[in-house]
Amino acid sequence: MHIALVTDYYLPTLGGVQTAVKALRAGLELAGHEVTVFCPADEPSADPAVVTLPISAGFRPDGYPFAWPPRRVREILRAEFAARGVEVVHTHSEMFAALSGIRVSREVGLPVVHTMHGRIDVFTASVLPLPALTTPLLAWLHHRQVPHSGVHVDAESPYTATRVARRMWRLMVAQAQASDHVVVPSAHFAQKLAEVGVTTPTTVISNGVEPTVLEVVGEPSVRELVPGAPLRALWVGRLSPEKQPEVFVNAVRQVGGAVQGTIFGDGMARRATARAAEGAPVRLGGSVPQEEVLAEMQHSHVLVSSSVDFDNQPMVFLEAIASGLPVLYADPDLAEAVPTGGGFAALSPDAAGLAAVLGRLQREPELVALASKAMLAARDSAAVHVGPTVQVYASVR
């Protein structure tokens, strides 16, 4: 098949969606399919399989290029879909590149698969300025591409308690209902979508890392922590409020010199994170290539995730599995993304809860080794497996 992957986030920017789309493309191509990626970008791509879309000159949410104007985006997609013989359109975001992909697909009779990567209700509340004022505009613009008529989201669940949250969940439901099939990487998110009214056929398919990731990592060794030595804790992700990097910094600070922290990433919370890290044993490494993240994982004892009620299936967890690196997570829902015995749940979803586990791992280094062995035993599960996704494509054609 010739598959169009349409996303509002792709190279050269870094993040979980970008990594997932990149890995899916590699897996599909390895399986013999043809793939074209469509995404907004500052500069045209030298890769003939990547079609860059026009962007807004002044609006960059969280620093990312924003596909605009929709009419021009649709014109490009319509022409390229026809010229390249696209057979299935797979969208990977809820902004205007993906929305244009859905609208054009409906116009020309192409099937649409949509992957829900995360909680846009949490993202917009954290990233957009004055969300009570800006999310109505975003929802209205979304409605002009994918109608919200007839979509109702009530306030019965904790995650739909506010008007802003309901507005964004309505947006997500409308986009899911406008697709022929929905893919989600985790069962906990699939359940939430069903609870708020998504009736489109939905399949849970784990993300995966590119085959080259396993090659780059090679044969990782079991993590060994010398008794009394500092525990090396790694945090990787977008420096954004919903990811709560400051919670990680505060957890490391609470444990003191027994833990040394490293943060890789960039974003709108960079300054706040740097202020929080002043005087703490935490190094801010900035945004780095995936290869450097994987290299740092080889020298770390534990990966820490401090976000709560936001992430679906963090791609960095899959990189940790491929590297044999144990994971400590604050969000109980993320237990689903960690192989049995390969991680640790925080005692509470805050700095104190993370600090308590970090301190215990430093005092009981055998726990690190046992969790690392469990991750190494499961590392093949981290690789991208496109068979289930191809079955979804076949089901909508």
C-alpha positions in Angstrom: 0.0 0.0 0.0 0.9 3.7 -0.3 0.2 5.2 3.1 0.1 8.9 3.9 1.2 9.8 7.5 -0.2 13.2 8.2 1.0 14.9 11.4 1.5 18.3 12.9 4.7 17.2 14.6 7.6 15.7 12.7 11.3 16.2 12.0 13.3 18.3 12.7 11.4 18.9 15.9 11.8 16.3 18.7 9.1 14.7 20.8 7.1 11.5 21.3 4.7 11.8 18.4 7.6 12.6 16.1 9.5 9.5 17.3 6.5 7.3 16.9 5.7 8.5 13.4 9.3 8.1 12.4 9.4 4.6 13.7 6.1 3.7 12.0 7.4 4.9 8.7 10.6 2.9 9.0 8.6 -0.2 10.0 6.1 0.1 7.1 8.9 0.7 4.6 10.8 -2.3 5.9 7.6 -4.3 5.4 7.5 -3.3 1.7 4.9 -0.4 1.8 5.4 3.0 0.4 5.1 5.9 2.8 4.8 9.7 2.5 4.9 11.9 5.5 3.1 15.3 5.4 3.9 17.8 8.1 4.3 21.6 8.7 8.0 22.7 8.8 10.1 25.8 8.6 12.1 24.6 5.7 11.4 22.2 2.8 12.6 18.7 3.4 15.4 17.1 1.3 13.7 13.8 1.8 11.5 13.1 -1.2 9.1 11.0 1.1 8.5 14.1 3.3 6.1 16.8 2.0 6.3 20.0 4.1 3.2 22.1 4.6 2.9 25.9 4.9 3.0 27.4 8.4 1.8 30.4 10.3 4.3 33.2 10.5 3.4 34.3 14.0 1.8 31.4 15.9 4.0 28.6 17.2 2.3 26.7 20.1 5.1 25.4 22.4 7.6 26.4 19.7 6.2 24.0 17.0 5.5 25.0 13.4 1.7 25.4 13.0 0.1 24.4 9.7 -1.6 27.4 8.1 -3.7 28.4 6.2 -6.0 25.4 6.0 -7.1 26.1 2.4 -3.5 26.0 1.1 -2.7 23.0 3.2 -5.7 21.2 1.6 -4.6 22.1 -1.9 -1.2 20.6 -1.3 -2.6 17.4 0.2 -5.2 17.0 -2.5 -2.6 17.3 -5.3 0.0 15.1 -3.6 -2.5 12.4 -2.6 -3.4 12.1 -6.3 0.1 12.4 -7.7 1.5 9.8 -5.4 -1.3 7.3 -5.5 -2.1 7.4 -1.8 -4.4 4.6 -0.7 -4.8 5.1 3.1 -4.4 8.3 5.1 -3.2 7.9 8.7 -3.4 11.1 10.8 -1.4 11.6 14.0 -2.5 14.9 15.6 -5.5 17.1 16.2 -4.4 20.3 14.6 -4.7 21.6 11.1 -2.4 19.3 9.1 -4.3 16.3 10.3 -7.7 18.0 10.0 -6.9 18.9 6.4 -5.9 15.3 5.8 -9.3 14.1 7.0 -11.2 16.7 5.0 -9.4 16.0 1.8 -9.7 12.3 2.3 -13.4 12.6 2.6 -13.5 14.7 -0.6 -11.6 12.2 -2.7 -12.9 9.0 -1.1 -9.8 7.8 0.8 -10.1 5.9 4.1 -8.8 7.6 7.3 -7.1 6.0 10.3 -6.4 8.3 13.3 -4.0 7.6 16.1 -4.7 9.4 19.4 -1.3 10.0 20.9 -2.2 12.1 24.0 -4.5 14.3 26.0 -5.1 17.5 24.0 -7.3 18.8 26.8 -4.3 18.8 29.2 -1.9 20.0 26.5 -4.0 23.0 25.5 -4.7 24.0 29.2 -1.0 23.9 29.9 0.4 25.4 26.7 -2.1 27.9 25.2 -2.2 31.4 26.6 -5.5 32.2 28.4 -7.0 28.8 27.6 -10.5 29.9 28.7 -10.4 32.4 25.8 -8.2 30.7 23.3 -9.7 27.2 23.3 -13.1 28.4 22.1 -11.3 29.8 19.0 -9.4 26.6 18.5 -12.6 24.5 18.9 -14.4 26.8 16.4 -11.6 26.5 13.8 -11.5 22.7 14.4 -15.3 22.6 13.9 -14.9 24.3 10.5 -12.7 21.4 9.3 -14.3 18.5 11.2 -17.9 19.3 12.4 -18.7 18.9 16.1 -22.4 18.8 15.6 -24.1 16.2 17.7 -21.1 15.5 19.9 -21.8 15.9 23.6 -19.3 15.3 26.5 -20.8 15.4 30.0 -19.0 16.3 33.2 -19.3 12.9 35.0 -15.6 12.0 34.9 -12.7 13.8 36.6 -11.1 14.6 33.3 -14.1 16.4 31.9 -14.9 18.4 35.0 -14.0 21.9 33.5 -15.5 23.7 30.6 -12.1 23.9 28.9 -11.6 20.1 29.3 -15.1 19.3 27.9 -14.5 21.6 24.9 -11.2 19.7 24.1 -12.7 16.3 24.7 -15.5 17.2 22.3 -12.9 18.1 19.7 -11.1 14.7 20.2 -14.4 12.8 20.0 -15.4 14.7 16.8 -12.1 13.8 15.1 -12.4 10.2 16.2 -15.9 10.0 14.8 -14.8 11.6 11.5 -12.3 8.7 11.1 -12.9 5.2 9.9 -10.7 3.6 12.6 -9.0 4.9 15.7 -5.7 3.5 17.0 -4.4 4.2 20.5 -1.2 2.9 22.1 -2.8 2.1 25.5 -5.9 0.5 26.9 -6.4 3.1 29.6 -6.8 5.8 26.9 -9.0 3.6 24.8 -11.3 3.2 27.8 -11.4 7.0 28.3 -12.4 7.6 24.7 -15.2 5.0 24.9 -16.4 6.6 28.1 -16.8 10.0 26.5 -18.7 8.6 23.5 -16.3 7.5 20.8 -18.0 4.7 18.8 -15.6 4.5 15.9 -13.9 1.1 15.8 -10.8 1.4 18.1 -7.7 -0.8 18.3 -5.0 -0.7 20.9 -1.6 -1.0 19.2 1.6 -0.3 21.0 4.0 2.1 19.5 7.6 0.9 18.8 11.1 2.2 18.3 12.9 2.0 14.9 14.9 -1.1 14.2 18.0 1.1 14.2 17.4 2.0 17.8 18.1 -1.6 18.9 21.1 -1.7 16.6 22.5 1.6 18.1 21.9 0.3 21.7 23.6 -3.0 20.9 23.7 -5.4 23.8 23.1 -3.3 26.9 24.3 -4.6 30.3 22.4 -5.0 33.5 22.5 -1.7 35.5 24.8 -2.1 38.5 24.8 0.5 41.2 27.8 0.4 43.6 26.5 0.6 47.2 26.9 4.1 48.5 27.4 5.6 45.0 24.9 8.2 43.7 21.9 7.0 41.8 21.9 8.5 38.3 18.3 9.5 37.4 17.4 10.6 33.8 14.4 12.7 32.7 13.7 13.1 29.0 10.8 15.0 27.3 9.3 18.3 26.3 9.9 20.9 29.0 6.2 21.9 29.3 4.0 22.3 32.3 2.0 19.2 31.7 5.2 17.1 31.8 6.1 18.5 35.2 9.9 18.6 34.9 10.1 20.7 38.1 8.5 17.9 40.0 11.5 15.7 39.0 13.9 18.4 40.0 12.3 18.8 43.4 12.3 15.0 43.9 16.1 14.9 43.3 16.6 17.8 45.6 14.7 16.1 48.4 16.9 13.0 48.2 20.0 15.2 48.2 23.4 14.1 47.0 22.3 10.5 46.9 20.8 11.1 43.5 22.2 12.9 40.5 19.7 14.0 37.9 20.0 14.8 34.2 17.3 16.4 32.1 17.2 16.3 28.3 14.6 18.4 26.5 13.5 21.9 25.7 10.2 23.9 25.7 8.2 26.7 27.2 9.0 25.5 30.8 12.8 25.7 30.2 13.4 28.8 32.3 11.1 27.6 35.2 13.0 24.3 35.2 16.3 26.0 35.2 15.3 28.2 38.2 14.1 25.1 40.0 17.4 23.3 39.4 19.6 26.1 40.8 21.6 24.6 43.6 20.2 21.1 43.0 22.2 18.1 41.7 20.5 18.3 38.4 22.1 18.9 35.0 20.1 20.4 32.2 21.4 19.0 28.9 18.9 20.7 26.5 17.4 19.3 23.4 19.7 16.5 22.0 19.5 13.9 19.2 18.0 10.5 20.0 21.5 9.0 19.8 22.6 11.1 22.7 19.5 10.1 24.7 20.3 6.5 24.1 23.9 6.9 25.1 22.9 8.6 28.4 20.5 5.8 29.1 23.4 3.4 29.0 25.0 5.4 31.8 21.9 5.9 33.9 20.3 3.7 36.6 16.6 4.8 36.2 14.4 6.8 33.9 11.9 9.0 35.7 8.5 10.2 34.4 6.9 12.9 36.5 3.8 13.7 34.3 0.4 12.7 35.6 -2.9 12.2 33.7 -1.4 13.3 30.4 0.8 10.7 28.7 -0.6 7.8 26.7 2.4 5.6 26.1 5.7 7.6 26.3 8.0 6.8 23.5 10.9 7.3 25.9 9.6 4.3 27.9 10.1 2.2 24.8 13.6 3.5 24.4 14.3 2.7 28.0 13.0 -0.9 27.4 15.3 -1.2 24.4 18.2 0.0 26.6 17.5 -2.2 29.6 16.9 0.9 31.8 14.3 0.7 34.7 11.5 3.3 34.8 10.1 5.2 37.8 6.6 6.7 37.0 4.3 9.1 38.8 1.1 8.2 36.9 -0.4 4.9 37.8 -1.9 4.5 34.3 1.6 4.2 32.9 2.1 0.9 34.6 0.6 -0.6 31.4 3.6 0.7 29.4 6.2 -1.0 31.7 7.2 -4.7 31.4 6.5 -6.7 34.6 9.2 -6.1 37.1 10.9 -3.4 35.0 9.7 -0.4 36.8 8.6 1.3 40.0 5.4 3.3 40.8 5.8 6.4 42.8 4.3 6.3 46.3 2.3 9.4 45.4 2.1 11.4 42.2 4.3 14.2 43.5 7.9 15.1 44.3 7.7 13.4 47.7 6.4 10.2 46.1 9.2 10.1 43.5 11.8 11.0 46.1 10.8 8.2 48.4 11.4 5.6 45.6 14.6 7.2 44.4 16.0 7.1 47.9 15.1 3.5 48.3 16.7 2.5 45.0 19.9 4.3 46.1 19.9 2.4 49.5 18.9 -0.9 47.9 20.9 -1.1 44.6 19.8 -4.8 44.1 16.4 -3.4 43.1 17.9 -1.5 40.2 19.7 -4.7 38.9 16.5 -6.8 39.1 14.4 -4.2 37.3 17.1 -3.8 34.6 17.1 -7.6 34.0 13.3 -7.5 33.5 13.7 -4.7 31.0 16.4 -6.6 29.1 14.2 -9.7 29.0 11.5 -7.6 27.3 13.6 -5.5 25.0 12.3 -7.1 21.8 8.8 -5.8 22.7 10.1 -2.3 22.2 10.7 -2.7 18.5 8.0 -1.4 16.1 5.7 -4.2 14.9 3.6 -2.9 12.0 1.5 -6.1 11.4 -1.5 -5.0 13.5 -1.4 -1.5 11.9 -1.4 -2.9 8.4 -4.4 -5.1 9.4 -6.2 -1.9 10.4 -5.4 -0.3 7.0 -6.7 -3.4 5.2 -9.9 -3.3 7.2 -10.8 0.3 6.1 -10.0 -0.1 2.4 
